[in-house]
Amino acid sequence: MRLLLVTETYPPEINGVAMTSGRMVAGLRARGHWVGLVRPRQHRRDLGDDQEWLVPGIPIPNYSGLRMGTPAFAILDRLIRTQHPDLVHVVTEGPLGWAAVLAARRLGLPVTSGYHTHFDQYSQHYGLRWLTPLVTRGLDALHRRCQATLVPTPELADTLSARGIPNVQVVGRGVDTGLFHPGRRSAALRQSWGIDDEAGDAPLACLYVGRLAPEKNLEIVSQAYAAIAERRPGSRMIWVGTGPAMAGLQGDQPGHVFAGPRMGDDLAAHYASADLFLFGSLSETWGNVVGEAMASGLGVVAYRRAAAEALIRDGENGLAPDAGDAAAFVASALALALDDGLRGRLRQQACQDMARLGWEGVTDRLEQVLAKVAGTG
């Protein structure tokens, strides 16, 4: 196939959509497909490569480091006419994504989309609740113009189908188990966090990885950690990531460790060197960090939705309290922190389960869906 992929975020930008987009492109190219990439220029020296076309970008409010693509109709029209793709795949629903959908439809080319982010829910966390219905209608309008919309879970597929979006296809998500595994554990890193593994009642390193922002429900993570620290003195809360909530957290929690954004081997070491992973977000369509934490051998506590609903068997390979039940989340975190035997069993089983969840199967499904829409399968 010849595919033109359009996205407003892409590696080395650090977020789940960028990572997934990079995996899609690499997986399809490895199978011999031509994948052209259209994305915003990330910085002044960003030149792209011979299969990338860069468009101007504008900063996204409250998302430092990311840029929204401009509606580059002329560039997209020219690319479709000269590169002759079989299909256009739109990853994000911003101005660049909308331009790609409209250009493809005008030229009679099949177009698919991915649903990666509940942008309509985000407005509720930034004092713009009144915008939620408008954003939802805008998202749905784009996806209704596509021949297929790709999602990570059956639950999300049912939700979007009920909203009138046609041909919603589940392609899933994978975990890079070559990168994320318990062997990355670092005693030196734990010591730098102030963890004394020789203490009688050994303290725990509790970890959060992701954007530090209101939509991530960080308050419940702080509450759970406070309960743990009271019972296991000397424990540490490690925050990996950055975002608009970081300054407030640093002011409220001066004893916590703020590691900033991490990538690659460094990120993998942060995962594996922790003991517990606390993830209270209710706004995810998936949440790659849940699978990465499980593959790294952590005891995971996450609300039962999105990735946690798909990956965690409660009490077997992690703990997944009902979505939104704050008391149950704190109780689960405390139970896992205090029961070393339970934590050990869950960590071992999580590693074993994630070992079977590589990206090859996801690429298989992605390839099948795109080929069917493009008429090449």
Contacts in CASP RR format, 6 or more apart in sequence:
PFRMAT RR
TARGET T0000
AUTHOR 0000-0000-0000
METHOD contacts of the structure
MODEL  1
MRLLLVTETYPPEINGVAMTSGRMVAGLRARGHWVGLVRPRQHRRDLGDD
QEWLVPGIPIPNYSGLRMGTPAFAILDRLIRTQHPDLVHVVTEGPLGWAA
VLAARRLGLPVTSGYHTHFDQYSQHYGLRWLTPLVTRGLDALHRRCQATL
VPTPELADTLSARGIPNVQVVGRGVDTGLFHPGRRSAALRQSWGIDDEAG
DAPLACLYVGRLAPEKNLEIVSQAYAAIAERRPGSRMIWVGTGPAMAGLQ
GDQPGHVFAGPRMGDDLAAHYASADLFLFGSLSETWGNVVGEAMASGLGV
VAYRRAAAEALIRDGENGLAPDAGDAAAFVASALALALDDGLRGRLRQQA
CQDMARLGWEGVTDRLEQVLAKVAGTG
1 28 0 8 1.000
1 33 0 8 1.000
1 34 0 8 1.000
1 86 0 8 1.000
1 87 0 8 1.000
1 370 0 8 1.000
1 371 0 8 1.000
1 374 0 8 1.000
1 376 0 8 1.000
2 33 0 8 1.000
2 34 0 8 1.000
2 83 0 8 1.000
2 84 0 8 1.000
2 85 0 8 1.000
2 86 0 8 1.000
2 87 0 8 1.000
3 28 0 8 1.000
3 33 0 8 1.000
3 34 0 8 1.000
3 35 0 8 1.000
3 36 0 8 1.000
3 85 0 8 1.000
3 86 0 8 1.000
3 87 0 8 1.000
3 88 0 8 1.000
3 89 0 8 1.000
3 370 0 8 1.000
3 374 0 8 1.000
4 35 0 8 1.000
4 36 0 8 1.000
4 38 0 8 1.000
4 79 0 8 1.000
4 80 0 8 1.000
4 83 0 8 1.000
4 85 0 8 1.000
4 87 0 8 1.000
4 88 0 8 1.000
4 89 0 8 1.000
4 100 0 8 1.000
5 21 0 8 1.000
5 24 0 8 1.000
5 25 0 8 1.000
5 35 0 8 1.000
5 36 0 8 1.000
5 37 0 8 1.000
5 38 0 8 1.000
5 88 0 8 1.000
5 89 0 8 1.000
5 91 0 8 1.000
6 37 0 8 1.000
6 38 0 8 1.000
6 39 0 8 1.000
6 76 0 8 1.000
6 88 0 8 1.000
6 89 0 8 1.000
6 90 0 8 1.000
6 91 0 8 1.000
6 92 0 8 1.000
6 96 0 8 1.000
6 97 0 8 1.000
6 100 0 8 1.000
7 17 0 8 1.000
7 18 0 8 1.000
7 21 0 8 1.000
7 37 0 8 1.000
7 38 0 8 1.000
7 39 0 8 1.000
7 90 0 8 1.000
7 91 0 8 1.000
7 92 0 8 1.000
7 96 0 8 1.000
8 39 0 8 1.000
8 40 0 8 1.000
8 66 0 8 1.000
8 67 0 8 1.000
8 68 0 8 1.000
8 69 0 8 1.000
8 91 0 8 1.000
8 92 0 8 1.000
8 94 0 8 1.000
8 96 0 8 1.000
8 97 0 8 1.000
9 15 0 8 1.000
9 17 0 8 1.000
9 18 0 8 1.000
9 21 0 8 1.000
9 39 0 8 1.000
9 66 0 8 1.000
9 91 0 8 1.000
9 92 0 8 1.000
10 18 0 8 1.000
10 21 0 8 1.000
10 22 0 8 1.000
10 37 0 8 1.000
10 39 0 8 1.000
10 42 0 8 1.000
11 18 0 8 1.000
11 19 0 8 1.000
11 21 0 8 1.000
11 22 0 8 1.000
12 18 0 8 1.000
12 42 0 8 1.000
12 263 0 8 1.000
13 42 0 8 1.000
13 65 0 8 1.000
13 66 0 8 1.000
14 241 0 8 1.000
14 261 0 8 1.000
14 263 0 8 1.000
15 66 0 8 1.000
15 211 0 8 1.000
16 116 0 8 1.000
16 287 0 8 1.000
16 288 0 8 1.000
17 91 0 8 1.000
17 92 0 8 1.000
17 116 0 8 1.000
17 117 0 8 1.000
19 288 0 8 1.000
20 116 0 8 1.000
20 173 0 8 1.000
20 288 0 8 1.000
21 91 0 8 1.000
23 174 0 8 1.000
23 359 0 8 1.000
23 362 0 8 1.000
23 363 0 8 1.000
24 363 0 8 1.000
24 366 0 8 1.000
25 35 0 8 1.000
25 37 0 8 1.000
27 359 0 8 1.000
27 363 0 8 1.000
28 35 0 8 1.000
28 363 0 8 1.000
28 366 0 8 1.000
28 367 0 8 1.000
29 35 0 8 1.000
31 363 0 8 1.000
31 367 0 8 1.000
33 367 0 8 1.000
34 51 0 8 1.000
34 85 0 8 1.000
35 51 0 8 1.000
36 51 0 8 1.000
36 52 0 8 1.000
36 53 0 8 1.000
36 83 0 8 1.000
36 85 0 8 1.000
37 51 0 8 1.000
37 52 0 8 1.000
37 53 0 8 1.000
38 52 0 8 1.000
38 53 0 8 1.000
38 54 0 8 1.000
38 55 0 8 1.000
38 72 0 8 1.000
38 75 0 8 1.000
38 76 0 8 1.000
38 79 0 8 1.000
38 96 0 8 1.000
38 100 0 8 1.000
39 52 0 8 1.000
39 54 0 8 1.000
39 55 0 8 1.000
39 69 0 8 1.000
39 96 0 8 1.000
40 54 0 8 1.000
40 55 0 8 1.000
40 56 0 8 1.000
40 57 0 8 1.000
40 67 0 8 1.000
40 68 0 8 1.000
40 69 0 8 1.000
40 70 0 8 1.000
40 96 0 8 1.000
41 54 0 8 1.000
41 55 0 8 1.000
41 56 0 8 1.000
41 57 0 8 1.000
41 67 0 8 1.000
42 67 0 8 1.000
46 54 0 8 1.000
47 54 0 8 1.000
48 54 0 8 1.000
53 75 0 8 1.000
53 79 0 8 1.000
55 69 0 8 1.000
55 70 0 8 1.000
55 72 0 8 1.000
55 75 0 8 1.000
55 96 0 8 1.000
56 69 0 8 1.000
56 70 0 8 1.000
56 72 0 8 1.000
57 67 0 8 1.000
57 68 0 8 1.000
57 69 0 8 1.000
57 70 0 8 1.000
58 67 0 8 1.000
58 68 0 8 1.000
58 69 0 8 1.000
58 70 0 8 1.000
59 65 0 8 1.000
59 66 0 8 1.000
59 67 0 8 1.000
59 68 0 8 1.000
60 66 0 8 1.000
60 67 0 8 1.000
60 68 0 8 1.000
62 126 0 8 1.000
62 213 0 8 1.000
62 243 0 8 1.000
62 244 0 8 1.000
64 242 0 8 1.000
64 243 0 8 1.000
64 244 0 8 1.000
68 94 0 8 1.000
68 95 0 8 1.000
68 96 0 8 1.000
69 94 0 8 1.000
69 95 0 8 1.000
69 96 0 8 1.000
70 95 0 8 1.000
70 96 0 8 1.000
71 95 0 8 1.000
71 96 0 8 1.000
71 98 0 8 1.000
71 99 0 8 1.000
72 96 0 8 1.000
72 99 0 8 1.000
73 99 0 8 1.000
73 102 0 8 1.000
73 103 0 8 1.000
76 99 0 8 1.000
76 100 0 8 1.000
76 103 0 8 1.000
76 104 0 8 1.000
77 103 0 8 1.000
77 106 0 8 1.000
77 107 0 8 1.000
79 85 0 8 1.000
80 88 0 8 1.000
80 103 0 8 1.000
80 104 0 8 1.000
80 107 0 8 1.000
80 109 0 8 1.000
81 107 0 8 1.000
85 109 0 8 1.000
86 109 0 8 1.000
86 110 0 8 1.000
86 374 0 8 1.000
86 375 0 8 1.000
86 376 0 8 1.000
87 109 0 8 1.000
87 110 0 8 1.000
87 111 0 8 1.000
87 112 0 8 1.000
87 370 0 8 1.000
87 373 0 8 1.000
87 374 0 8 1.000
88 100 0 8 1.000
88 101 0 8 1.000
88 103 0 8 1.000
88 104 0 8 1.000
88 109 0 8 1.000
88 110 0 8 1.000
88 111 0 8 1.000
88 112 0 8 1.000
89 111 0 8 1.000
89 112 0 8 1.000
89 113 0 8 1.000
89 114 0 8 1.000
89 370 0 8 1.000
90 97 0 8 1.000
90 100 0 8 1.000
90 101 0 8 1.000
90 111 0 8 1.000
90 112 0 8 1.000
90 113 0 8 1.000
90 114 0 8 1.000
90 142 0 8 1.000
90 146 0 8 1.000
91 97 0 8 1.000
91 113 0 8 1.000
91 114 0 8 1.000
91 116 0 8 1.000
92 116 0 8 1.000
92 117 0 8 1.000
93 113 0 8 1.000
93 119 0 8 1.000
93 138 0 8 1.000
93 139 0 8 1.000
93 142 0 8 1.000
93 143 0 8 1.000
97 142 0 8 1.000
98 142 0 8 1.000
100 111 0 8 1.000
101 111 0 8 1.000
101 113 0 8 1.000
101 142 0 8 1.000
101 145 0 8 1.000
101 146 0 8 1.000
102 145 0 8 1.000
104 110 0 8 1.000
104 111 0 8 1.000
105 111 0 8 1.000
105 145 0 8 1.000
110 147 0 8 1.000
110 373 0 8 1.000
110 374 0 8 1.000
110 375 0 8 1.000
111 145 0 8 1.000
111 146 0 8 1.000
111 147 0 8 1.000
112 146 0 8 1.000
112 147 0 8 1.000
112 148 0 8 1.000
112 149 0 8 1.000
112 150 0 8 1.000
112 369 0 8 1.000
112 370 0 8 1.000
112 373 0 8 1.000
113 142 0 8 1.000
113 143 0 8 1.000
113 146 0 8 1.000
113 148 0 8 1.000
113 149 0 8 1.000
113 150 0 8 1.000
114 143 0 8 1.000
114 149 0 8 1.000
114 150 0 8 1.000
114 151 0 8 1.000
115 139 0 8 1.000
115 143 0 8 1.000
115 149 0 8 1.000
115 150 0 8 1.000
115 151 0 8 1.000
115 156 0 8 1.000
115 160 0 8 1.000
115 168 0 8 1.000
115 285 0 8 1.000
116 285 0 8 1.000
116 286 0 8 1.000
117 285 0 8 1.000
118 283 0 8 1.000
118 284 0 8 1.000
118 285 0 8 1.000
119 135 0 8 1.000
119 139 0 8 1.000
120 132 0 8 1.000
120 133 0 8 1.000
120 135 0 8 1.000
120 136 0 8 1.000
120 139 0 8 1.000
121 132 0 8 1.000
121 215 0 8 1.000
121 283 0 8 1.000
122 215 0 8 1.000
122 283 0 8 1.000
123 129 0 8 1.000
123 131 0 8 1.000
123 132 0 8 1.000
123 135 0 8 1.000
124 132 0 8 1.000
125 213 0 8 1.000
125 214 0 8 1.000
125 215 0 8 1.000
125 283 0 8 1.000
126 214 0 8 1.000
136 163 0 8 1.000
140 160 0 8 1.000
140 163 0 8 1.000
140 164 0 8 1.000
140 165 0 8 1.000
143 149 0 8 1.000
143 160 0 8 1.000
143 165 0 8 1.000
144 164 0 8 1.000
144 165 0 8 1.000
144 166 0 8 1.000
147 166 0 8 1.000
147 167 0 8 1.000
147 373 0 8 1.000
148 166 0 8 1.000
148 167 0 8 1.000
148 168 0 8 1.000
148 169 0 8 1.000
148 369 0 8 1.000
148 373 0 8 1.000
149 160 0 8 1.000
149 165 0 8 1.000
149 166 0 8 1.000
149 167 0 8 1.000
149 168 0 8 1.000
149 169 0 8 1.000
150 169 0 8 1.000
150 170 0 8 1.000
150 171 0 8 1.000
150 366 0 8 1.000
150 369 0 8 1.000
151 157 0 8 1.000
151 160 0 8 1.000
151 168 0 8 1.000
151 169 0 8 1.000
151 170 0 8 1.000
151 171 0 8 1.000
151 172 0 8 1.000
151 285 0 8 1.000
152 170 0 8 1.000
152 171 0 8 1.000
152 172 0 8 1.000
152 173 0 8 1.000
152 285 0 8 1.000
152 286 0 8 1.000
152 306 0 8 1.000
152 307 0 8 1.000
152 310 0 8 1.000
153 170 0 8 1.000
153 172 0 8 1.000
153 285 0 8 1.000
153 286 0 8 1.000
153 306 0 8 1.000
153 307 0 8 1.000
153 309 0 8 1.000
153 310 0 8 1.000
154 170 0 8 1.000
155 305 0 8 1.000
155 306 0 8 1.000
155 309 0 8 1.000
156 168 0 8 1.000
156 285 0 8 1.000
156 306 0 8 1.000
157 168 0 8 1.000
157 169 0 8 1.000
157 170 0 8 1.000
160 168 0 8 1.000
161 168 0 8 1.000
169 369 0 8 1.000
170 365 0 8 1.000
171 362 0 8 1.000
171 365 0 8 1.000
171 366 0 8 1.000
171 369 0 8 1.000
172 286 0 8 1.000
172 362 0 8 1.000
172 365 0 8 1.000
173 286 0 8 1.000
173 287 0 8 1.000
173 288 0 8 1.000
173 307 0 8 1.000
173 362 0 8 1.000
174 288 0 8 1.000
174 291 0 8 1.000
174 357 0 8 1.000
174 358 0 8 1.000
174 359 0 8 1.000
174 361 0 8 1.000
174 362 0 8 1.000
175 288 0 8 1.000
175 291 0 8 1.000
175 292 0 8 1.000
175 294 0 8 1.000
175 295 0 8 1.000
175 354 0 8 1.000
175 357 0 8 1.000
175 358 0 8 1.000
175 359 0 8 1.000
176 292 0 8 1.000
176 295 0 8 1.000
176 358 0 8 1.000
176 359 0 8 1.000
177 295 0 8 1.000
177 354 0 8 1.000
177 355 0 8 1.000
177 357 0 8 1.000
177 358 0 8 1.000
179 264 0 8 1.000
179 265 0 8 1.000
179 268 0 8 1.000
180 268 0 8 1.000
180 271 0 8 1.000
180 272 0 8 1.000
180 291 0 8 1.000
180 292 0 8 1.000
180 295 0 8 1.000
180 296 0 8 1.000
180 354 0 8 1.000
181 268 0 8 1.000
181 272 0 8 1.000
181 295 0 8 1.000
181 296 0 8 1.000
181 297 0 8 1.000
181 351 0 8 1.000
182 272 0 8 1.000
182 296 0 8 1.000
182 297 0 8 1.000
182 347 0 8 1.000
182 351 0 8 1.000
183 272 0 8 1.000
184 265 0 8 1.000
184 268 0 8 1.000
184 269 0 8 1.000
184 271 0 8 1.000
184 272 0 8 1.000
184 273 0 8 1.000
184 296 0 8 1.000
185 269 0 8 1.000
185 272 0 8 1.000
185 273 0 8 1.000
186 269 0 8 1.000
186 272 0 8 1.000
186 273 0 8 1.000
187 197 0 8 1.000
189 269 0 8 1.000
189 270 0 8 1.000
189 273 0 8 1.000
190 197 0 8 1.000
190 205 0 8 1.000
190 273 0 8 1.000
193 205 0 8 1.000
193 236 0 8 1.000
193 238 0 8 1.000
193 257 0 8 1.000
193 273 0 8 1.000
194 234 0 8 1.000
194 236 0 8 1.000
195 203 0 8 1.000
195 204 0 8 1.000
195 205 0 8 1.000
195 234 0 8 1.000
195 235 0 8 1.000
195 236 0 8 1.000
196 202 0 8 1.000
196 203 0 8 1.000
196 234 0 8 1.000
199 234 0 8 1.000
201 232 0 8 1.000
201 233 0 8 1.000
202 232 0 8 1.000
203 232 0 8 1.000
203 233 0 8 1.000
203 234 0 8 1.000
203 235 0 8 1.000
203 236 0 8 1.000
204 228 0 8 1.000
204 232 0 8 1.000
204 235 0 8 1.000
204 236 0 8 1.000
204 275 0 8 1.000
204 276 0 8 1.000
204 337 0 8 1.000
205 235 0 8 1.000
205 236 0 8 1.000
205 238 0 8 1.000
205 273 0 8 1.000
205 274 0 8 1.000
205 275 0 8 1.000
205 276 0 8 1.000
206 224 0 8 1.000
206 225 0 8 1.000
206 228 0 8 1.000
206 235 0 8 1.000
206 236 0 8 1.000
206 237 0 8 1.000
206 238 0 8 1.000
206 274 0 8 1.000
206 275 0 8 1.000
206 276 0 8 1.000
206 277 0 8 1.000
206 278 0 8 1.000
206 333 0 8 1.000
206 337 0 8 1.000
207 238 0 8 1.000
207 240 0 8 1.000
207 270 0 8 1.000
207 271 0 8 1.000
207 274 0 8 1.000
207 275 0 8 1.000
207 276 0 8 1.000
207 277 0 8 1.000
207 278 0 8 1.000
207 293 0 8 1.000
207 298 0 8 1.000
208 218 0 8 1.000
208 221 0 8 1.000
208 237 0 8 1.000
208 238 0 8 1.000
208 239 0 8 1.000
208 240 0 8 1.000
208 277 0 8 1.000
208 278 0 8 1.000
208 279 0 8 1.000
209 240 0 8 1.000
209 241 0 8 1.000
209 262 0 8 1.000
209 267 0 8 1.000
209 270 0 8 1.000
209 271 0 8 1.000
209 277 0 8 1.000
209 289 0 8 1.000
209 292 0 8 1.000
209 293 0 8 1.000
210 216 0 8 1.000
210 240 0 8 1.000
210 241 0 8 1.000
210 289 0 8 1.000
211 241 0 8 1.000
211 242 0 8 1.000
211 243 0 8 1.000
212 218 0 8 1.000
212 239 0 8 1.000
212 241 0 8 1.000
212 242 0 8 1.000
212 243 0 8 1.000
212 244 0 8 1.000
212 245 0 8 1.000
212 246 0 8 1.000
212 249 0 8 1.000
213 243 0 8 1.000
213 244 0 8 1.000
213 245 0 8 1.000
214 244 0 8 1.000
214 245 0 8 1.000
215 281 0 8 1.000
215 283 0 8 1.000
216 245 0 8 1.000
216 280 0 8 1.000
216 281 0 8 1.000
216 283 0 8 1.000
217 280 0 8 1.000
217 281 0 8 1.000
217 282 0 8 1.000
217 283 0 8 1.000
218 245 0 8 1.000
218 249 0 8 1.000
218 280 0 8 1.000
220 280 0 8 1.000
220 326 0 8 1.000
220 329 0 8 1.000
220 330 0 8 1.000
221 237 0 8 1.000
221 278 0 8 1.000
221 279 0 8 1.000
221 280 0 8 1.000
222 237 0 8 1.000
222 249 0 8 1.000
222 252 0 8 1.000
222 253 0 8 1.000
223 326 0 8 1.000
223 329 0 8 1.000
223 330 0 8 1.000
224 278 0 8 1.000
224 301 0 8 1.000
224 329 0 8 1.000
224 330 0 8 1.000
224 333 0 8 1.000
224 334 0 8 1.000
225 235 0 8 1.000
225 237 0 8 1.000
225 256 0 8 1.000
225 278 0 8 1.000
225 333 0 8 1.000
227 330 0 8 1.000
227 333 0 8 1.000
227 334 0 8 1.000
228 235 0 8 1.000
228 276 0 8 1.000
228 333 0 8 1.000
228 334 0 8 1.000
228 337 0 8 1.000
229 235 0 8 1.000
229 237 0 8 1.000
231 334 0 8 1.000
231 337 0 8 1.000
231 338 0 8 1.000
232 337 0 8 1.000
232 338 0 8 1.000
235 337 0 8 1.000
236 255 0 8 1.000
236 256 0 8 1.000
236 257 0 8 1.000
237 253 0 8 1.000
237 255 0 8 1.000
237 256 0 8 1.000
237 257 0 8 1.000
238 256 0 8 1.000
238 257 0 8 1.000
238 259 0 8 1.000
238 270 0 8 1.000
238 274 0 8 1.000
239 246 0 8 1.000
239 249 0 8 1.000
239 256 0 8 1.000
239 257 0 8 1.000
239 258 0 8 1.000
239 259 0 8 1.000
239 260 0 8 1.000
240 259 0 8 1.000
240 260 0 8 1.000
240 261 0 8 1.000
240 262 0 8 1.000
240 267 0 8 1.000
240 270 0 8 1.000
241 259 0 8 1.000
241 260 0 8 1.000
241 261 0 8 1.000
241 262 0 8 1.000
242 260 0 8 1.000
242 261 0 8 1.000
246 258 0 8 1.000
249 256 0 8 1.000
249 258 0 8 1.000
250 256 0 8 1.000
250 258 0 8 1.000
259 270 0 8 1.000
262 270 0 8 1.000
268 296 0 8 1.000
271 277 0 8 1.000
271 292 0 8 1.000
271 293 0 8 1.000
271 296 0 8 1.000
271 297 0 8 1.000
271 298 0 8 1.000
272 296 0 8 1.000
272 297 0 8 1.000
272 298 0 8 1.000
274 296 0 8 1.000
274 298 0 8 1.000
275 298 0 8 1.000
275 299 0 8 1.000
275 343 0 8 1.000
276 298 0 8 1.000
276 299 0 8 1.000
276 300 0 8 1.000
276 301 0 8 1.000
276 333 0 8 1.000
276 336 0 8 1.000
276 337 0 8 1.000
276 343 0 8 1.000
277 289 0 8 1.000
277 290 0 8 1.000
277 293 0 8 1.000
277 294 0 8 1.000
277 298 0 8 1.000
277 299 0 8 1.000
277 300 0 8 1.000
277 301 0 8 1.000
277 302 0 8 1.000
278 301 0 8 1.000
278 302 0 8 1.000
278 333 0 8 1.000
279 287 0 8 1.000
279 289 0 8 1.000
279 290 0 8 1.000
279 293 0 8 1.000
279 300 0 8 1.000
279 301 0 8 1.000
279 302 0 8 1.000
279 303 0 8 1.000
279 308 0 8 1.000
280 302 0 8 1.000
280 303 0 8 1.000
280 329 0 8 1.000
281 287 0 8 1.000
281 302 0 8 1.000
281 303 0 8 1.000
282 303 0 8 1.000
282 305 0 8 1.000
282 323 0 8 1.000
282 324 0 8 1.000
284 305 0 8 1.000
284 306 0 8 1.000
284 307 0 8 1.000
285 306 0 8 1.000
286 306 0 8 1.000
286 307 0 8 1.000
287 306 0 8 1.000
287 307 0 8 1.000
288 307 0 8 1.000
290 300 0 8 1.000
290 302 0 8 1.000
290 306 0 8 1.000
290 307 0 8 1.000
290 308 0 8 1.000
290 311 0 8 1.000
290 312 0 8 1.000
291 300 0 8 1.000
291 307 0 8 1.000
291 311 0 8 1.000
291 354 0 8 1.000
291 357 0 8 1.000
293 299 0 8 1.000
293 300 0 8 1.000
294 300 0 8 1.000
294 311 0 8 1.000
294 312 0 8 1.000
294 317 0 8 1.000
294 318 0 8 1.000
294 350 0 8 1.000
294 351 0 8 1.000
294 353 0 8 1.000
294 354 0 8 1.000
295 350 0 8 1.000
295 351 0 8 1.000
295 354 0 8 1.000
295 355 0 8 1.000
295 357 0 8 1.000
296 351 0 8 1.000
297 347 0 8 1.000
297 348 0 8 1.000
297 350 0 8 1.000
297 351 0 8 1.000
298 347 0 8 1.000
298 350 0 8 1.000
299 318 0 8 1.000
299 319 0 8 1.000
299 336 0 8 1.000
299 343 0 8 1.000
299 344 0 8 1.000
299 346 0 8 1.000
299 347 0 8 1.000
299 350 0 8 1.000
300 308 0 8 1.000
300 312 0 8 1.000
300 317 0 8 1.000
300 318 0 8 1.000
300 319 0 8 1.000
300 346 0 8 1.000
300 350 0 8 1.000
301 318 0 8 1.000
301 319 0 8 1.000
301 320 0 8 1.000
301 321 0 8 1.000
301 329 0 8 1.000
301 332 0 8 1.000
301 333 0 8 1.000
301 336 0 8 1.000
302 308 0 8 1.000
302 312 0 8 1.000
302 319 0 8 1.000
302 320 0 8 1.000
303 320 0 8 1.000
303 321 0 8 1.000
303 322 0 8 1.000
303 323 0 8 1.000
303 324 0 8 1.000
303 325 0 8 1.000
303 329 0 8 1.000
304 312 0 8 1.000
304 314 0 8 1.000
304 320 0 8 1.000
304 321 0 8 1.000
304 322 0 8 1.000
304 323 0 8 1.000
305 323 0 8 1.000
308 320 0 8 1.000
309 320 0 8 1.000
311 317 0 8 1.000
311 353 0 8 1.000
311 354 0 8 1.000
311 357 0 8 1.000
312 318 0 8 1.000
312 319 0 8 1.000
312 320 0 8 1.000
314 320 0 8 1.000
315 342 0 8 1.000
315 346 0 8 1.000
316 346 0 8 1.000
316 349 0 8 1.000
317 346 0 8 1.000
317 349 0 8 1.000
317 350 0 8 1.000
317 352 0 8 1.000
317 353 0 8 1.000
318 336 0 8 1.000
318 346 0 8 1.000
318 349 0 8 1.000
318 350 0 8 1.000
319 332 0 8 1.000
319 333 0 8 1.000
319 335 0 8 1.000
319 336 0 8 1.000
319 346 0 8 1.000
321 328 0 8 1.000
321 329 0 8 1.000
321 331 0 8 1.000
321 332 0 8 1.000
322 328 0 8 1.000
335 342 0 8 1.000
336 342 0 8 1.000
336 343 0 8 1.000
336 346 0 8 1.000
337 343 0 8 1.000
368 377 0 8 1.000
371 377 0 8 1.000
END
